[in-house]
Amino acid sequence: MATGKKFDYRVTEVDGAWRAELTRRATARKTLVSKSQDGFATQAEATSWAEAELKTLLANVRARQEAKNR
């Protein structure tokens, strides 16, 4: 079984503003953006938003998986 991360986030700078994206690994070569938000003033703001949203996303995925397994 693979040990890589299925969900992650990335933070990039675009024209002086910061953009945060939640990413999902679809295949070994393909990464999809699940959710994104831009317009952050600092990298720290974008990172904190991404970490909070990632926790929420992972909680929802776990809940759906548990419901499916019942």
Long-range contacts (C-beta under 8 A, 24 or more apart in sequence): 7-34, 7-54, 7-57, 7-58, 7-61, 8-54, 9-47, 9-50, 9-51, 9-53, 9-54, 10-50, 11-43, 11-46, 11-47, 11-50, 13-43, 14-38, 17-41, 18-42, 18-43, 18-45, 18-46, 19-46, 20-46, 20-47, 20-49, 20-50, 20-53, 21-50, 22-50, 22-53, 22-54, 22-57
